[in-house]
Amino acid sequence: MKSLEITARPREGTGRLAVKKIRKEGRVPGIIYGKGFDPKPVSVDEHTIEEVLHHSASENILLQVKIEEEGKSRPEERTALLQEVQHHPTTGKVLHIDLHQVAAGEKVTITLPIEPRGEAPGVKAGGILEVVLFKVKARGLPVNLPEVLEVDVSNLDVGETLHVEDLRPPAGVELLADPKLPVITIAVPAAGVEGAEAAEEAAEEEEEAEPEVIRGKKEEEEKTE
């Protein structure tokens, strides 16, 4: 996972009024925390964080956070994972962010979106690709964790399913899910099933009708004689 640089400022107030004031200034309140670190309330530029999210495949983003404080000649630098983003339910605006500070050599757990890659033979044959599991939890060093988990479906035929145990995460990444959970399947289209059933019914009706036609022909021959 590549890291992005972002600038933050410390904030003193954490109550509703303080948060409201920060948002009026065009900034987003947040907190940076981690094992062995004291939690530090911060704020970041609203436009900057929205741009970061807009250009990322997921909200799993590794950040190099530069905390600029008055009276200090150099900013304090911390490596953190964007752990949680709270959005406004109506406007979608970013309301709050949680930053998980990562120590050197520390493994973290994130949720990876699943994205199919390739063209499945089963789809070419008329099947329907269905993603059953959209996200999966993964654990590893931030440098090894991808933004999304790409799943190759180029060998998947109609009626076949990929399970968690079939996935191939990057080296050093562990998937925290039941290995037997289905992830992607190529389903038989309902129309295809109905069409096959209709064809079978038509064949059965034709077989049943044949003796009647033969009997009718024999009766006509006997009458003629």
C-alpha positions, 0 to 999 in steps of 0.5 A: 500500500503506497502512502500519501502525505497530508498536513494536520493541525492539533486541536484543543477543543473536543466538544460539540462547539469546538467541532462545529467551529472547526467545520466552519473553518473548512476543516475536518476534525479527527484523532490519531491514536495507536498502541503505545501512543497518546491519542492526539486530536487533530484537524485536516483540510476538508478539500484535501481529505476529500481529494485523497478519498476521491482518488483512492480505490478504498478508504484503506489509505496509508498516510504520512501525517505532518502535524504543524504546531505553532512555535515549532520549526519542524512538523511532527511526522507520524505514519498512520492508517486511515482507520475510519471515515464518518460521512454525513448521511445526506450530503456525504461530506466527511465529518470525522476521521480516525487515524491509526498510528502505526509503529515500525513492524506493526501489523494492522487489520483492514477490510479489503474490497474484492474486485474481479479481474479478467474475463470468465469463460462461464460468462462467455458461455452465457453465465452470470458473474455474481460477487457473493463476498464484497469485502474481506478482512486482512492482516499484515504490514501496511507496506504489504497490504493492497488497497483492494484484493483483485481476484482472477476469474479467467478460469471460472466456468458456469456453475463454478465458485471461488472460495476464500481459500482459492484467493491469492493475497500478496505475500505477507498478507493473511485473510481473516475469513472462513476459507470455505466462504464463497466469494465469486460464482458463475451462475446459470441464468434463470432463463437458461434453466427455464428454456431447458425445462421447456425443451424437455417438456416439448420433447415429452409431449411430442413422444406422447403424441406420436402413438396417437398419430400412428393409431389414427393412421392405422384406423384410416387404413382399416376403414379404407380396406 
